[in-house]
Amino acid sequence: MAHKALREQVIVVTGASSGIGLATAHMAAKRGARVVLAARSQDVLARVADELGPNATYVVADVGRREDVQAIADKAIATFGGFDTWVNVAGLTVYGPLREIAYKDHERLIQTNLWGTVNGSLMAVEHLRKRGGALINVGSIASDLAFPFQGLYATSKHAVKGFTDTLRMELIADRAPVSVTLVKPASIDTPLPQRARNYMDREPTLPPPIYPPEEVANAILHAAVHPQRDIFVGGGGKMFVMGKEFAPGAYDELAPAIIALQKRAEEPRDPQGALHAPRHAGEVRGDPPVYVVRTSAYTRATLHPLATASVVAAGLAATAAVIFGTRPRQRRR
């Protein structure tokens, strides 16, 4: 299934006031798409829409509320006549041991991360069934991995994966002209830790390697034109997932190290974060205490299957050469 060129598309982006969502909105507009921005931070959305010009509009929305998501779709239809790609990015996290986190924080995280994705997906698909297009959900490597001290975040992303896979299968059964892609980023340099609800005694961070948000935005926009089922952003994340599948018990034993890698040296800056109210929006990047990888060669390769096939073929050829070139020669009789 192939879709319109990006410059011919209308793209809806939730969570567009910071991080991956904001990076995606900027990149989509730069490549000629018309963009509908959605988030809770009105002042930020107004500023970004003004920066992007007449091909951008915005809706103040809490994706955990179905009526707000309906308003996003209505605005896209009223302004641009509809949309071709819907990207569910909105999401937050909570740092701390599961037993210490208040129920209201658990509930709010699930409302945003899971129900926000469900609401957006179901709303988008009903529109796209009639005209074709792409649904792109942003999960995480936490869709496949557990992360101690981000337990409900991992829970929500596991659920997003199950929902996305099921929806894709039902659309295939209906022969609907809608592609469904799940993007699974590794640690990304966004303000996610600074905007998190934090129960730890230290400022939170993400475990390395950390990749730039533009890598995720590029993968999202690639899938809007050239659909793929799943896209891992960050080869390091893919290696972690493969390692866990190969030796799940060994991965479990990494819990103390994973917890330590999520703590910075300094004390918490703003433990309340943006879980219940919009705060600290407007920035694409965060301020991680470690080096940020410039690009992901692994992800770039997976976006171009022919190139990937060539790399795999070359690798197989080299392996074959080693195997067959070093075989003991049979003695002549």
Secondary structure, 3 states (H helix, E strand, C coil): CCCCCHHHCEEEEECCCCHHHHHHHHHHHHCCCEEEEEECCHHHHHHHHHHHCCCEEEEECCCCCHHHHHHHHHHHHHHHCCCCEEEECCCCCEECCHHHCCHHHHHHHHHHHHHHHHHHHHHHHHHHHHHCEEEEEECCHHHCCCCCCCHHHHHHHHHHHHHHHHHHHHHHHCCCCEEEEEEEECEECCCCCCCCEECCCCCECCCCCEECHHHHHHHHHHHHHCCCCEEEECHHHHHHHHHHHHCHHHHHCCHHHHHHHCECCCCCCCCCCCCCCCCCCCCCCCCCCCCECCCCHHHHHHCCHHHHHHHHHHHHHHHHHHHHHCCCCCCCC
